[in-house]
Amino acid sequence: MPRRFLNKFFSNYNIRGDKSFSIFGALLHDDNLWHMNRRSVAGACALGLFSAFIPIPFQMLLAGGLAIIFRCNLPIAVALVWVTNPITMPPLFFLAYKVGAWLTDVHLGPFDFELSLNWMFTELHDRWRPFLAGCLFMASLSAVLGYIAARVIWRIYVVSFWKNRKLRKRRNLQNKH
């Protein structure tokens, strides 16, 4: 894993000296928030992807708070929130709305978007339930899939690392004899 590279920039020791993070007190000094291990990375993937589909401002704060509560890798959880960025957010949230409409058995009427406050208040008044249901479903599904994918990828990496290490040891022994 790119553990050395990430630890160079995101480590507990770098944060302790930074005065801008002093408002969090000792919360950020927990070593588990900065470790790169299978449990903390998989949990961070789940929390970051879950937070990405929650339609609130400052999703990064939600992901960071959840990472602190569940003691998962903080930088990875916060970074994965950017799955829903200004470019991907409209299609992903529209997909969440369609999924929510299917889950709540709501008929999808014509959807004419207009960038105005009047449209926001009239259309969202009728469409908020399926939208939130879809967002919650997508958040839960992406969290579960992200957790499983992180665990599987970590396992594949570890197995290949040990195989390569075993091969290197054999070659070194053969070269000595």
C-alpha positions as CSV (number, residue, x, y, z in Angstrom):
1,M,0.0,0.0,0.0
2,P,1.1,3.6,-0.4
3,R,1.5,3.7,3.4
4,R,4.9,5.6,3.4
5,F,3.6,8.2,1.0
6,L,0.4,8.9,2.9
7,N,2.1,8.8,6.3
8,K,4.5,11.5,5.1
9,F,1.6,14.0,4.7
10,F,-1.1,12.7,7.0
11,S,0.4,11.7,10.3
12,N,-0.4,12.4,13.9
13,Y,2.9,14.1,14.4
14,N,2.3,16.7,11.6
15,I,-1.1,17.5,13.1
16,R,0.1,18.1,16.6
17,G,2.4,20.9,15.6
18,D,-0.3,22.7,13.4
19,K,-2.1,25.4,15.4
20,S,-5.1,25.5,13.1
21,F,-6.1,22.1,14.4
22,S,-5.8,23.0,18.1
23,I,-9.5,23.7,18.3
24,F,-10.1,19.9,18.2
25,G,-8.1,19.4,21.3
26,A,-6.9,15.8,21.9
27,L,-9.5,14.3,19.5
28,L,-7.1,14.3,16.6
29,H,-4.2,12.9,18.6
30,D,-5.7,9.4,18.5
31,D,-3.2,7.3,16.6
32,N,-6.0,5.1,15.1
33,L,-7.2,8.1,13.1
34,W,-3.9,8.1,11.2
35,H,-3.0,4.4,10.9
36,M,-3.1,2.6,7.6
37,N,-4.3,-0.8,8.5
38,R,-7.1,-3.0,7.0
39,R,-9.7,-2.1,9.6
40,S,-9.2,1.6,9.6
41,V,-9.0,1.9,5.8
42,A,-12.0,-0.2,5.2
43,G,-14.0,1.7,7.8
44,A,-12.9,5.0,6.4
45,C,-14.0,3.9,2.9
46,A,-17.4,3.0,4.3
47,L,-17.8,6.3,6.3
48,G,-16.5,8.5,3.4
49,L,-18.8,6.9,0.8
50,F,-21.8,7.0,3.2
51,S,-21.2,10.7,3.9
52,A,-20.8,11.5,0.2
53,F,-24.4,10.6,-0.5
54,I,-25.9,12.5,2.4
55,P,-27.3,15.7,0.8
56,I,-26.0,18.3,3.3
57,P,-23.4,21.0,3.1
58,F,-20.0,20.3,4.6
59,Q,-20.1,16.6,4.0
60,M,-16.4,16.5,4.9
61,L,-17.2,17.5,8.5
62,L,-19.7,14.7,8.7
63,A,-17.1,12.2,7.4
64,G,-14.5,13.6,9.8
65,G,-16.8,13.4,12.8
66,L,-17.8,9.9,12.0
67,A,-14.2,8.9,11.5
68,I,-13.3,10.3,14.9
69,I,-16.3,8.5,16.5
70,F,-15.6,5.2,14.9
71,R,-11.8,5.6,15.1
72,C,-11.2,5.1,11.3
73,N,-8.6,6.7,9.1
74,L,-9.5,10.3,9.0
75,P,-7.8,11.5,5.7
76,I,-9.3,8.7,3.7
77,A,-12.8,9.2,5.1
78,V,-12.7,12.9,4.3
79,A,-11.1,12.4,0.8
80,L,-13.8,9.9,-0.3
81,V,-16.5,12.4,0.3
82,W,-15.3,14.0,-3.0
83,V,-16.9,11.1,-4.9
84,T,-19.8,13.6,-5.0
85,N,-18.1,16.7,-6.3
86,P,-19.7,19.6,-8.2
87,I,-19.4,17.7,-11.5
88,T,-20.7,14.3,-10.3
89,M,-23.2,15.5,-7.8
90,P,-26.1,16.3,-10.2
91,P,-26.2,12.9,-12.0
92,L,-25.6,10.9,-8.8
93,F,-28.3,12.8,-6.8
94,F,-30.7,12.4,-9.8
95,L,-30.0,8.7,-9.8
96,A,-30.6,8.7,-6.0
97,Y,-34.0,10.4,-6.7
98,K,-34.9,7.8,-9.3
99,V,-33.9,5.0,-6.9
100,G,-35.9,6.6,-4.1
101,A,-38.9,7.0,-6.3
102,W,-38.7,3.3,-7.2
103,L,-38.3,2.3,-3.5
104,T,-41.2,4.5,-2.3
105,D,-43.4,3.6,-5.4
106,V,-43.7,7.3,-6.4
107,H,-44.6,8.1,-10.0
108,L,-41.9,10.1,-11.8
109,G,-43.6,13.0,-13.5
110,P,-41.9,15.3,-15.9
111,F,-38.8,16.8,-14.5
112,D,-38.1,20.3,-15.8
113,F,-35.2,21.9,-14.0
114,E,-35.0,25.6,-13.5
115,L,-32.3,27.3,-11.5
116,S,-34.5,29.5,-9.2
117,L,-35.6,29.6,-5.6
118,N,-39.2,29.3,-6.7
119,W,-38.5,26.0,-8.5
120,M,-36.6,24.8,-5.5
121,F,-39.4,25.4,-3.1
122,T,-42.2,24.1,-5.3
123,E,-40.5,21.0,-6.8
124,L,-38.6,19.9,-3.7
125,H,-41.7,20.1,-1.7
126,D,-43.2,17.3,-3.8
127,R,-40.0,15.3,-4.3
128,W,-38.0,15.4,-1.1
129,R,-39.2,12.0,0.3
130,P,-38.1,9.9,-2.7
131,F,-34.9,12.0,-2.9
132,L,-33.9,11.4,0.7
133,A,-35.0,7.7,0.5
134,G,-32.8,7.2,-2.5
135,C,-29.9,9.1,-0.9
136,L,-30.1,6.9,2.2
137,F,-30.2,3.8,0.1
138,M,-27.3,4.9,-2.1
139,A,-25.3,5.9,1.0
140,S,-25.8,2.6,2.7
141,L,-25.1,0.6,-0.5
142,S,-22.0,2.5,-1.3
143,A,-20.8,2.2,2.3
144,V,-21.2,-1.6,2.3
145,L,-19.6,-2.0,-1.2
146,G,-16.8,0.3,-0.3
147,Y,-16.0,-1.6,2.9
148,I,-16.0,-4.9,1.1
149,A,-13.9,-3.6,-1.8
150,A,-11.3,-2.1,0.6
151,R,-11.1,-5.4,2.5
152,V,-10.8,-7.5,-0.7
153,I,-8.2,-5.1,-2.2
154,W,-6.2,-5.1,1.0
155,R,-6.3,-8.9,1.2
156,I,-5.2,-9.3,-2.5
157,Y,-2.3,-6.9,-1.9
158,V,-1.1,-8.7,1.3
159,V,-1.3,-12.1,-0.4
160,S,0.7,-10.9,-3.4
161,F,3.2,-9.2,-1.2
162,W,3.8,-12.4,0.8
163,K,4.1,-14.4,-2.5
164,N,6.6,-12.0,-3.9
165,R,8.6,-12.0,-0.6
166,K,8.7,-15.8,-0.6
167,L,9.9,-15.8,-4.2
168,R,12.6,-13.2,-3.4
169,K,13.8,-15.4,-0.5
170,R,14.0,-18.4,-2.7
171,R,16.0,-16.5,-5.3
172,N,18.4,-15.2,-2.7
173,L,18.9,-18.7,-1.3
174,Q,19.5,-20.1,-4.8
175,N,21.9,-17.3,-5.6
176,K,24.0,-18.0,-2.5
177,H,24.4,-21.7,-3.3
